[in-house]
Amino acid sequence: MELQKICYKCDYGDREKLKEPIRKLVTTYSHVDLGVLPFVNNNPYQLEFYIIVEFEKKEFEKDIRKTLQPYIVKELTSISSTYLYKHMGGRRFNTINHIFPDQVDMFFKDFFFWPERKDLKEIGYSFDTSMFPPNTVFFSYSNIAKKEIETIYSYLIGSNLPVFFDLTSIVVSDNINEKIKDSIKDSKGVVFFINQKFIESSWCKEEEKLAIDFKKKVLYIIDENLVNIEDYNNILHIKQDFTNLDYQYISNEILKVFYG
């Protein structure tokens, strides 16, 4: 009978949640019928954790997926145990041929050199997205109420996408021209809020030019009441009624573009 295999990429920094599901599988099924092969890379610059589940009977598959899939990062169809064994050189992986029921605790205790994220959080470490470049997105706009921009800003900050805009990012001592230029240069990309005042603003057009010069990813949010809206048909954009902005929709679209 041909051996069935499923490969799962797991989260090295959040692995404890897999302990009981793995224990359940290796306890429920004989090692003759099912094997769980772990591959752990403890290189601090390339932390990795994979699990290969090998089994003979096709009817086991449903239970395996139900037991493990809620706790893994992704199923990988292109990776096999043979492939991972080939990468054992260079001290890339620690592995054992099968985790037996009485080895589950030992495996999770001894095979991983580095603590989980939750353990580091308990002693004060933060894992939020950096609020500094190059993770920031720059907002370029004119004559839009600050409360409108602030609301979108709040949605994005809540999703760990930091935003540069003048209300929070410029202080009195800054050289404004240099601050804006450097912020666009260092940013992940630029969101332009296009209304008639934007088109008439030399400042906004300069920001648009800088984004192009620095080859930044851009998203245009365009007032659907704009007279020459067709000018933007060939660029990445969404249309909105600027008198009634859909903050959640705009925020989701920005996240898709810059974090999708």
C-alpha positions as a Markdown table, in Angstrom:
| # | Residue | x | y | z |
|---|---|---|---|---|
| 1 | Met | 0.0 | 0.0 | 0.0 |
| 2 | Glu | 1.4 | 3.4 | -1.0 |
| 3 | Leu | 2.3 | 5.6 | 2.0 |
| 4 | Gln | 0.3 | 8.8 | 2.3 |
| 5 | Lys | 2.0 | 12.0 | 3.4 |
| 6 | Ile | 1.0 | 15.4 | 4.6 |
| 7 | Cys | 3.5 | 18.2 | 5.3 |
| 8 | Tyr | 2.6 | 21.1 | 7.6 |
| 9 | Lys | 4.6 | 24.3 | 8.2 |
| 10 | Cys | 4.2 | 25.2 | 11.9 |
| 11 | Asp | 4.9 | 28.3 | 13.9 |
| 12 | Tyr | 8.2 | 27.9 | 15.8 |
| 13 | Gly | 7.2 | 30.7 | 18.1 |
| 14 | Asp | 3.8 | 29.4 | 18.9 |
| 15 | Arg | 4.3 | 25.6 | 19.0 |
| 16 | Glu | 2.9 | 24.5 | 22.4 |
| 17 | Lys | -0.6 | 24.5 | 21.0 |
| 18 | Leu | 0.4 | 21.5 | 18.9 |
| 19 | Lys | 1.5 | 19.3 | 21.8 |
| 20 | Glu | -1.9 | 17.8 | 22.6 |
| 21 | Pro | -3.0 | 17.4 | 19.0 |
| 22 | Ile | 0.2 | 15.5 | 18.3 |
| 23 | Arg | -0.2 | 13.4 | 21.4 |
| 24 | Lys | -3.7 | 12.6 | 20.4 |
| 25 | Leu | -2.6 | 11.3 | 17.0 |
| 26 | Val | 0.3 | 9.2 | 18.1 |
| 27 | Thr | -1.8 | 7.8 | 21.0 |
| 28 | Thr | -4.8 | 7.0 | 18.8 |
| 29 | Tyr | -2.9 | 5.3 | 16.0 |
| 30 | Ser | -0.1 | 2.7 | 16.1 |
| 31 | His | 3.3 | 3.8 | 14.9 |
| 32 | Val | 3.0 | 1.1 | 12.3 |
| 33 | Asp | -0.1 | 2.8 | 10.8 |
| 34 | Leu | 0.9 | 6.5 | 11.3 |
| 35 | Gly | 4.1 | 8.4 | 11.9 |
| 36 | Val | 4.7 | 12.0 | 12.9 |
| 37 | Leu | 8.2 | 13.2 | 11.8 |
| 38 | Pro | 9.2 | 16.6 | 13.1 |
| 39 | Phe | 11.9 | 18.8 | 11.5 |
| 40 | Val | 13.1 | 21.7 | 13.7 |
| 41 | Asn | 15.6 | 24.4 | 12.6 |
| 42 | Asn | 17.1 | 26.3 | 15.6 |
| 43 | Asn | 19.2 | 28.7 | 13.6 |
| 44 | Pro | 18.1 | 32.0 | 15.2 |
| 45 | Tyr | 18.2 | 33.7 | 11.7 |
| 46 | Gln | 16.0 | 31.0 | 10.1 |
| 47 | Leu | 13.7 | 29.4 | 12.8 |
| 48 | Glu | 11.6 | 26.7 | 11.2 |
| 49 | Phe | 9.3 | 23.9 | 12.3 |
| 50 | Tyr | 7.7 | 21.3 | 10.0 |
| 51 | Ile | 5.7 | 18.2 | 10.6 |
| 52 | Ile | 5.4 | 15.3 | 8.2 |
| 53 | Val | 2.5 | 12.9 | 8.9 |
| 54 | Glu | 2.9 | 9.6 | 7.1 |
| 55 | Phe | 0.1 | 7.1 | 7.1 |
| 56 | Glu | -1.1 | 4.0 | 5.1 |
| 57 | Lys | -4.8 | 4.2 | 5.2 |
| 58 | Lys | -6.6 | 6.9 | 3.3 |
| 59 | Glu | -9.4 | 6.9 | 5.9 |
| 60 | Phe | -7.0 | 8.4 | 8.4 |
| 61 | Glu | -6.6 | 11.6 | 6.4 |
| 62 | Lys | -9.8 | 13.3 | 7.6 |
| 63 | Asp | -9.0 | 12.8 | 11.3 |
| 64 | Ile | -5.4 | 13.9 | 10.8 |
| 65 | Arg | -6.5 | 17.1 | 9.1 |
| 66 | Lys | -9.3 | 17.8 | 11.7 |
| 67 | Thr | -6.8 | 17.3 | 14.5 |
| 68 | Leu | -3.8 | 19.3 | 13.2 |
| 69 | Gln | -5.0 | 22.0 | 10.8 |
| 70 | Pro | -6.5 | 24.4 | 13.3 |
| 71 | Tyr | -3.0 | 24.7 | 14.8 |
| 72 | Ile | -0.6 | 24.9 | 11.8 |
| 73 | Val | 0.5 | 27.8 | 9.5 |
| 74 | Lys | 0.1 | 26.1 | 6.2 |
| 75 | Glu | -0.1 | 22.8 | 4.4 |
| 76 | Leu | 2.7 | 22.4 | 1.9 |
| 77 | Thr | 2.1 | 20.0 | -1.0 |
| 78 | Ser | 5.5 | 20.3 | -2.6 |
| 79 | Ile | 7.6 | 19.3 | 0.5 |
| 80 | Ser | 8.2 | 15.7 | 1.6 |
| 81 | Ser | 10.3 | 14.1 | 4.3 |
| 82 | Thr | 12.8 | 13.1 | 1.6 |
| 83 | Tyr | 13.2 | 16.8 | 0.6 |
| 84 | Leu | 13.7 | 17.8 | 4.2 |
| 85 | Tyr | 16.2 | 15.0 | 4.9 |
| 86 | Lys | 18.2 | 16.3 | 2.0 |
| 87 | His | 18.5 | 19.6 | 3.8 |
| 88 | Met | 19.9 | 18.1 | 7.0 |
| 89 | Gly | 23.4 | 19.3 | 6.1 |
| 90 | Gly | 24.6 | 22.6 | 7.6 |
| 91 | Arg | 22.9 | 21.7 | 10.8 |
| 92 | Arg | 19.6 | 22.9 | 9.4 |
| 93 | Phe | 17.3 | 20.4 | 11.1 |
| 94 | Asn | 16.9 | 18.4 | 14.2 |
| 95 | Thr | 14.6 | 15.4 | 13.7 |
| 96 | Ile | 13.5 | 12.0 | 14.9 |
| 97 | Asn | 12.0 | 9.2 | 12.9 |
| 98 | His | 8.7 | 9.3 | 14.8 |
| 99 | Ile | 7.3 | 10.9 | 18.0 |
| 100 | Phe | 6.0 | 8.1 | 20.3 |
| 101 | Pro | 3.4 | 8.9 | 22.9 |
| 102 | Asp | 6.0 | 8.9 | 25.7 |
| 103 | Gln | 8.2 | 11.3 | 23.7 |
| 104 | Val | 5.8 | 14.1 | 23.1 |
| 105 | Asp | 6.8 | 16.1 | 26.2 |
| 106 | Met | 10.5 | 15.5 | 25.7 |
| 107 | Phe | 10.2 | 16.6 | 22.1 |
| 108 | Phe | 8.6 | 20.0 | 23.0 |
| 109 | Lys | 11.0 | 20.5 | 25.9 |
| 110 | Asp | 14.4 | 19.5 | 24.3 |
| 111 | Phe | 14.1 | 20.0 | 20.5 |
| 112 | Phe | 13.6 | 23.8 | 20.6 |
| 113 | Phe | 16.4 | 26.1 | 21.7 |
| 114 | Trp | 14.5 | 29.3 | 21.6 |
| 115 | Pro | 11.5 | 30.3 | 23.8 |
| 116 | Glu | 8.0 | 30.9 | 22.5 |
| 117 | Arg | 6.8 | 34.5 | 21.8 |
| 118 | Lys | 4.4 | 34.3 | 24.7 |
| 119 | Asp | 7.3 | 33.6 | 27.1 |
| 120 | Leu | 9.1 | 36.7 | 25.8 |
| 121 | Lys | 6.0 | 38.8 | 26.0 |
| 122 | Glu | 5.7 | 37.9 | 29.7 |
| 123 | Ile | 9.1 | 39.5 | 30.3 |
| 124 | Gly | 8.3 | 42.6 | 28.4 |
| 125 | Tyr | 9.2 | 42.0 | 24.7 |
| 126 | Ser | 6.8 | 43.4 | 22.1 |
| 127 | Phe | 6.1 | 41.8 | 18.7 |
| 128 | Asp | 4.0 | 44.5 | 17.2 |
| 129 | Thr | 4.9 | 45.8 | 13.7 |
| 130 | Ser | 7.6 | 48.5 | 13.9 |
| 131 | Met | 6.1 | 51.9 | 13.8 |
| 132 | Phe | 9.2 | 53.2 | 12.0 |
| 133 | Pro | 10.2 | 53.2 | 8.3 |
| 134 | Pro | 10.2 | 51.1 | 6.2 |
| 135 | Asn | 6.9 | 49.9 | 7.6 |
| 136 | Thr | 5.0 | 53.2 | 7.4 |
| 137 | Val | 2.5 | 54.2 | 4.7 |
| 138 | Phe | 2.4 | 57.9 | 3.8 |
| 139 | Phe | -0.9 | 59.8 | 3.5 |
| 140 | Ser | -1.1 | 62.6 | 1.0 |
| 141 | Tyr | -4.2 | 64.7 | 1.0 |
| 142 | Ser | -5.6 | 68.3 | 0.9 |
| 143 | Asn | -8.7 | 69.8 | 2.4 |
| 144 | Ile | -10.0 | 66.7 | 4.1 |
| 145 | Ala | -11.2 | 67.0 | 7.6 |
| 146 | Lys | -8.6 | 65.7 | 10.1 |
| 147 | Lys | -11.2 | 63.6 | 11.8 |
| 148 | Glu | -11.7 | 61.7 | 8.5 |
| 149 | Ile | -8.0 | 61.0 | 8.2 |
| 150 | Glu | -7.7 | 60.2 | 11.9 |
| 151 | Thr | -10.4 | 57.6 | 11.7 |
| 152 | Ile | -8.7 | 55.7 | 8.8 |
| 153 | Tyr | -5.4 | 56.1 | 10.7 |
| 154 | Ser | -7.0 | 54.5 | 13.8 |
| 155 | Tyr | -8.2 | 51.5 | 11.8 |
| 156 | Leu | -4.8 | 51.0 | 10.3 |
| 157 | Ile | -2.9 | 51.4 | 13.5 |
| 158 | Gly | -5.2 | 48.9 | 15.1 |
| 159 | Ser | -4.1 | 46.5 | 12.3 |
| 160 | Asn | -0.4 | 47.2 | 13.0 |
| 161 | Leu | 0.1 | 49.3 | 9.8 |
| 162 | Pro | 1.7 | 52.5 | 10.9 |
| 163 | Val | 0.8 | 55.7 | 9.0 |
| 164 | Phe | 2.7 | 59.0 | 8.4 |
| 165 | Phe | 0.4 | 62.0 | 8.3 |
| 166 | Asp | 1.0 | 65.5 | 9.5 |
| 167 | Leu | -1.1 | 65.5 | 12.6 |
| 168 | Thr | 1.0 | 62.9 | 14.4 |
| 169 | Ser | 4.2 | 62.7 | 12.5 |
| 170 | Ile | 5.6 | 66.3 | 12.2 |
| 171 | Val | 6.9 | 68.2 | 15.2 |
| 172 | Val | 7.6 | 71.9 | 15.5 |
| 173 | Ser | 11.4 | 71.6 | 15.1 |
| 174 | Asp | 11.1 | 69.6 | 11.8 |
| 175 | Asn | 12.1 | 71.0 | 8.4 |
| 176 | Ile | 8.8 | 70.2 | 6.8 |
| 177 | Asn | 10.0 | 69.8 | 3.2 |
| 178 | Glu | 12.8 | 67.5 | 4.2 |
| 179 | Lys | 10.6 | 65.6 | 6.7 |
| 180 | Ile | 8.1 | 64.8 | 4.0 |
| 181 | Lys | 10.7 | 63.9 | 1.4 |
| 182 | Asp | 12.5 | 61.6 | 3.8 |
| 183 | Ser | 9.2 | 60.0 | 5.0 |
| 184 | Ile | 8.1 | 59.2 | 1.4 |
| 185 | Lys | 11.5 | 57.9 | 0.5 |
| 186 | Asp | 11.6 | 55.6 | 3.6 |
| 187 | Ser | 8.0 | 54.5 | 3.4 |
| 188 | Lys | 6.4 | 51.2 | 2.3 |
| 189 | Gly | 4.2 | 53.3 | -0.1 |
| 190 | Val | 1.9 | 56.2 | -0.5 |
| 191 | Val | -1.9 | 56.6 | -0.3 |
| 192 | Phe | -3.3 | 59.6 | -2.2 |
| 193 | Phe | -6.7 | 61.1 | -1.4 |
| 194 | Ile | -7.7 | 62.7 | -4.7 |
| 195 | Asn | -10.2 | 65.5 | -4.7 |
| 196 | Gln | -10.3 | 68.9 | -6.5 |
| 197 | Lys | -8.2 | 70.6 | -3.8 |
| 198 | Phe | -5.5 | 67.9 | -4.2 |
| 199 | Ile | -5.3 | 68.5 | -7.9 |
| 200 | Glu | -4.9 | 72.3 | -7.2 |
| 201 | Ser | -2.3 | 71.8 | -4.5 |
| 202 | Ser | 1.3 | 72.2 | -5.6 |
| 203 | Trp | 2.4 | 70.6 | -2.3 |
| 204 | Cys | 0.3 | 67.4 | -3.0 |
| 205 | Lys | 1.6 | 67.3 | -6.6 |
| 206 | Glu | 5.2 | 67.4 | -5.3 |
| 207 | Glu | 4.4 | 64.5 | -2.9 |
| 208 | Glu | 3.0 | 62.6 | -5.9 |
| 209 | Lys | 6.2 | 63.3 | -7.9 |
| 210 | Leu | 8.4 | 62.1 | -5.0 |
| 211 | Ala | 6.4 | 58.9 | -4.8 |
| 212 | Ile | 7.0 | 58.3 | -8.5 |
| 213 | Asp | 10.7 | 59.3 | -8.3 |
| 214 | Phe | 11.2 | 56.9 | -5.4 |
| 215 | Lys | 9.3 | 54.2 | -7.2 |
| 216 | Lys | 6.9 | 53.7 | -4.3 |
| 217 | Lys | 3.8 | 51.5 | -4.4 |
| 218 | Val | 0.8 | 53.8 | -4.5 |
| 219 | Leu | -3.0 | 53.6 | -4.0 |
| 220 | Tyr | -5.3 | 56.4 | -5.2 |
| 221 | Ile | -8.5 | 57.0 | -3.3 |
| 222 | Ile | -10.6 | 59.2 | -5.6 |
| 223 | Asp | -13.6 | 61.3 | -4.9 |
| 224 | Glu | -16.3 | 59.9 | -7.2 |
| 225 | Asn | -17.6 | 63.5 | -7.6 |
| 226 | Leu | -14.4 | 64.6 | -9.3 |
| 227 | Val | -14.9 | 66.0 | -12.8 |
| 228 | Asn | -12.0 | 64.3 | -14.5 |
| 229 | Ile | -12.2 | 61.0 | -12.7 |
| 230 | Glu | -11.5 | 59.1 | -15.9 |
| 231 | Asp | -7.9 | 60.4 | -15.8 |
| 232 | Tyr | -7.2 | 57.8 | -13.1 |
| 233 | Asn | -8.7 | 54.8 | -14.8 |
| 234 | Asn | -5.3 | 53.2 | -15.6 |
| 235 | Ile | -3.8 | 53.3 | -12.1 |
| 236 | Leu | -4.6 | 51.4 | -9.0 |
| 237 | His | -7.5 | 53.2 | -7.3 |
| 238 | Ile | -10.8 | 53.0 | -5.5 |
| 239 | Lys | -13.6 | 55.4 | -5.7 |
| 240 | Gln | -15.3 | 57.0 | -2.7 |
| 241 | Asp | -17.9 | 59.7 | -2.0 |
| 242 | Phe | -15.7 | 62.1 | 0.0 |
| 243 | Thr | -18.8 | 63.4 | 1.8 |
| 244 | Asn | -19.4 | 60.0 | 3.2 |
| 245 | Leu | -16.2 | 58.0 | 3.4 |
| 246 | Asp | -16.4 | 54.3 | 4.2 |
| 247 | Tyr | -13.6 | 54.1 | 6.7 |
| 248 | Gln | -13.6 | 50.3 | 7.1 |
| 249 | Tyr | -13.6 | 49.6 | 3.4 |
| 250 | Ile | -10.8 | 52.1 | 2.7 |
| 251 | Ser | -8.7 | 50.6 | 5.5 |
| 252 | Asn | -9.2 | 47.1 | 4.2 |
| 253 | Glu | -8.2 | 48.1 | 0.7 |
| 254 | Ile | -5.0 | 49.8 | 2.0 |
| 255 | Leu | -4.1 | 46.7 | 4.0 |
| 256 | Lys | -4.6 | 44.5 | 0.9 |
| 257 | Val | -2.3 | 46.7 | -1.2 |
| 258 | Phe | 0.5 | 47.1 | 1.3 |
| 259 | Tyr | 0.1 | 43.9 | 3.4 |
| 260 | Gly | -1.8 | 41.6 | 1.1 |
